[in-house]
Amino acid sequence: MDESCNLSAPSNGCTEPPKKQASSAAEVSRHSSTQLATGNDLKADNSAGTFGSRLLSAEKNVFEHNAWDHVEPDGEYLEYAEQQIRMHHENPVPAEQREIYNTTPAEFWNSFYSINQNKFFKDRHWLRVEFPELFNWTTDRKSAAEEHRTDIEDVRLLVDTDDSHIDGRIASKRGAISVNTTSQSQFNIMEVGCGAGNAVFPILADIADPRLFVYACDYSRVAVDVVKASEAYDQRRCTAFVWDLASTELPKNIQPESVDIMLMIFVFSALHPNQWSQAVDNAYRLLKPGGILLFRDYGRNDLAQVRFKKSRLLEDNLYIRGDGTRVYFFTNDELAEIFGAKFEIEQNAIDRRLLVNRKRELKMYRVWLQAKFRKSNNV
């Protein structure tokens, strides 16, 4: 779940960032150098990705657009963040209230989905760009036709150039499609923390390959009911069920080492740190050798963290939103430590966005982490 605060105005549990901040290349994370650049190549050095290409070349242009990519927070914002975090530690969640948030976390999500149903989140159509692995195992999908048309147009545009240039451009695009030629009878994608189906349904809508089967689970029974109630829910291609990622038992309807791709989008942050180890172990056991875990979640000093008011800090970097749901803010080092013992780290990158309220001249820094963890074939 994204932060419930309205990021363009103060709201419940949030405070307002400073206005008209000066620009500098100040450091928030030791991994700022691994922030994602444009391009399609996936590299183990964490520098790859396609998070956007609107780059702020001059501070004077900051209010010309509503958003900028790969912008480091400036000194004034860092000072504001430091003050806010200090205030959080001085005013944590009262001790007598902490137990309820850790003993019945699913009930807060049940309340959230009872109120919002499928109207809170937008469908995640960006998955095809950021996580092509979900789609490039097959060409039997709607987006493949669009990519094919783009390839043809590239050839037309480059017809008078050297052949090697044509091959290079087309090869890079076709490499992102990468057809699966194995005799595999079923390709299993599992989304953990499926919510209202905002990732599951775009995947099902795009991929027509009959080998696809999607497992959609959430520890909120109400969220699962919302998925099942959708007109897009097809039990021949998908099953939705209640399961807690941090459970000591695997789902009874999924065989160990049967999942090709596992998707975790803003779900790991809902866990308590003492649940991380079990969650990682469960993911590892469910994935096939060579399977991949696609991960996206909140980064340290994201505006959603900085804007919390008093009595929201449960533990270091673990907060309670106004609706009672938990959220943790990670660093790349933490992700490497959490997942690196079991998985090969193919990507562990940081996505920085500068959102702008031009009318009020507010600058709002968002920080997300994106990672790809692969289970070794040599298991």
SULGIPE-V168126 format. One record per residue. N is the residue number from 1. RES is the residue in one letter. OMEGA is omega in radians with two decimals (none if undefined). Layout:
# SULGIPE-V168126
N/RES/OMEGA
N/RES/OMEGA
This chain:
# SULGIPE-V168126
1/M/3.07
2/D/-3.10
3/E/-3.06
4/S/3.11
5/C/2.95
6/N/-2.98
7/L/3.09
8/S/3.13
9/A/3.12
10/P/3.10
11/S/-3.05
12/N/3.09
13/G/-3.04
14/C/3.04
15/T/-3.00
16/E/3.11
17/P/3.13
18/P/3.14
19/K/2.99
20/K/-3.10
21/Q/3.10
22/A/-3.07
23/S/2.99
24/S/-3.13
25/A/-3.11
26/A/-3.05
27/E/2.98
28/V/-3.09
29/S/3.06
30/R/-3.12
31/H/-3.13
32/S/3.14
33/S/3.14
34/T/-3.13
35/Q/-2.93
36/L/3.04
37/A/3.13
38/T/-3.13
39/G/-3.07
40/N/-3.06
41/D/3.07
42/L/-3.07
43/K/-3.13
44/A/-3.12
45/D/3.03
46/N/-3.05
47/S/-3.02
48/A/3.05
49/G/-3.09
50/T/-3.05
51/F/3.13
52/G/-3.04
53/S/3.06
54/R/-3.02
55/L/3.14
56/L/-3.08
57/S/-3.13
58/A/-3.11
59/E/-3.11
60/K/-3.11
61/N/-2.96
62/V/-3.08
63/F/3.09
64/E/3.13
65/H/-3.11
66/N/-3.09
67/A/3.10
68/W/-3.12
69/D/2.99
70/H/-3.14
71/V/3.10
72/E/3.08
73/P/-3.10
74/D/-3.04
75/G/-3.11
76/E/3.11
77/Y/3.13
78/L/3.10
79/E/3.09
80/Y/3.14
81/A/3.13
82/E/3.12
83/Q/-3.13
84/Q/-3.12
85/I/3.09
86/R/3.10
87/M/3.11
88/H/-3.12
89/H/3.11
90/E/-3.08
91/N/-3.10
92/P/3.01
93/V/3.12
94/P/-3.05
95/A/-3.09
96/E/-3.13
97/Q/-2.99
98/R/-3.03
99/E/-3.07
100/I/-3.12
101/Y/-3.11
102/N/-3.10
103/T/-3.12
104/T/-3.08
105/P/-3.10
106/A/-3.12
107/E/3.09
108/F/3.08
109/W/3.05
110/N/3.11
111/S/3.14
112/F/-3.09
113/Y/3.04
114/S/-3.13
115/I/-2.97
116/N/-3.10
117/Q/-3.13
118/N/-3.03
119/K/-3.04
120/F/-3.07
121/F/3.03
122/K/3.06
123/D/-3.02
124/R/3.13
125/H/3.10
126/W/-3.11
127/L/-3.08
128/R/-3.14
129/V/-3.04
130/E/-3.12
131/F/-3.11
132/P/3.12
133/E/3.13
134/L/-3.00
135/F/-2.93
136/N/3.04
137/W/-3.13
138/T/3.01
139/T/-3.13
140/D/-3.10
141/R/-3.10
142/K/-3.08
143/S/3.13
144/A/3.12
145/A/3.11
146/E/3.14
147/E/3.12
148/H/3.11
149/R/3.12
150/T/3.11
151/D/3.13
152/I/-3.14
153/E/3.10
154/D/3.14
155/V/3.13
156/R/-3.11
157/L/-3.03
158/L/-3.02
159/V/-3.10
160/D/-3.11
161/T/3.11
162/D/-3.08
163/D/-3.10
164/S/3.09
165/H/3.11
166/I/-3.11
167/D/-3.11
168/G/-3.11
169/R/-3.11
170/I/-3.14
171/A/-3.12
172/S/3.12
173/K/-3.12
174/R/3.09
175/G/3.12
176/A/3.13
177/I/2.98
178/S/-3.09
179/V/3.06
180/N/-3.09
181/T/3.14
182/T/3.14
183/S/-3.12
184/Q/-3.07
185/S/3.13
186/Q/3.10
187/F/-3.00
188/N/3.00
189/I/3.13
190/M/3.01
191/E/3.07
192/V/-3.04
193/G/-3.02
194/C/-3.13
195/G/-3.10
196/A/3.08
197/G/-3.06
198/N/2.98
199/A/-3.09
200/V/-3.04
201/F/3.01
202/P/3.09
203/I/-3.14
204/L/-3.12
205/A/-3.07
206/D/-3.02
207/I/3.12
208/A/-3.11
209/D/-3.09
210/P/3.11
211/R/-3.08
212/L/2.92
213/F/-3.06
214/V/3.00
215/Y/-3.11
216/A/-3.11
217/C/3.10
218/D/3.09
219/Y/2.98
220/S/3.13
221/R/3.14
222/V/3.09
223/A/3.13
224/V/3.09
225/D/3.11
226/V/3.12
227/V/-3.10
228/K/-3.11
229/A/-3.10
230/S/3.06
231/E/-3.12
232/A/-3.10
233/Y/-3.10
234/D/-3.08
235/Q/3.08
236/R/-3.07
237/R/-3.01
238/C/2.98
239/T/3.13
240/A/-3.07
241/F/3.14
242/V/3.06
243/W/3.11
244/D/-3.13
245/L/-3.11
246/A/3.12
247/S/3.08
248/T/3.11
249/E/3.06
250/L/3.08
251/P/-3.08
252/K/-3.09
253/N/3.11
254/I/3.11
255/Q/3.04
256/P/3.12
257/E/3.13
258/S/-3.07
259/V/3.11
260/D/-3.14
261/I/3.04
262/M/-3.08
263/L/3.05
264/M/-3.13
265/I/-3.14
266/F/3.12
267/V/-3.10
268/F/-3.13
269/S/3.13
270/A/-3.13
271/L/2.97
272/H/-3.14
273/P/3.13
274/N/3.09
275/Q/-3.03
276/W/-3.06
277/S/3.12
278/Q/-3.14
279/A/3.12
280/V/3.13
281/D/3.12
282/N/3.13
283/A/-3.13
284/Y/-3.11
285/R/-3.10
286/L/-3.10
287/L/3.00
288/K/2.92
289/P/-3.06
290/G/3.11
291/G/-3.05
292/I/3.06
293/L/-3.14
294/L/-2.90
295/F/3.01
296/R/-3.09
297/D/-3.03
298/Y/3.10
299/G/-3.12
300/R/-3.14
301/N/2.95
302/D/-3.12
303/L/3.12
304/A/3.08
305/Q/-3.03
306/V/-3.03
307/R/3.11
308/F/3.08
309/K/-3.12
310/K/3.03
311/S/3.08
312/R/-3.11
313/L/3.12
314/L/3.03
315/E/-3.13
316/D/3.08
317/N/3.07
318/L/-3.00
319/Y/3.04
320/I/3.07
321/R/3.14
322/G/3.14
323/D/3.07
324/G/3.12
325/T/-3.10
326/R/3.05
327/V/3.13
328/Y/-3.12
329/F/-2.96
330/F/2.88
331/T/3.09
332/N/3.10
333/D/3.13
334/E/3.13
335/L/3.12
336/A/3.14
337/E/-3.08
338/I/-3.02
339/F/-2.99
340/G/-3.12
341/A/-3.09
342/K/-3.00
343/F/2.94
344/E/-3.08
345/I/3.12
346/E/3.10
347/Q/3.06
348/N/-2.89
349/A/-3.12
350/I/3.13
351/D/3.14
352/R/3.08
353/R/3.00
354/L/3.08
355/L/-3.01
356/V/2.93
357/N/-3.01
358/R/-3.12
359/K/-3.10
360/R/-3.11
361/E/3.07
362/L/3.06
363/K/-3.03
364/M/-3.05
365/Y/3.06
366/R/-3.13
367/V/3.06
368/W/3.08
369/L/3.09
370/Q/-3.07
371/A/3.08
372/K/-3.08
373/F/-3.09
374/R/3.03
375/K/-3.06
376/S/3.04
377/N/-3.07
378/N/-3.13
379/V/none
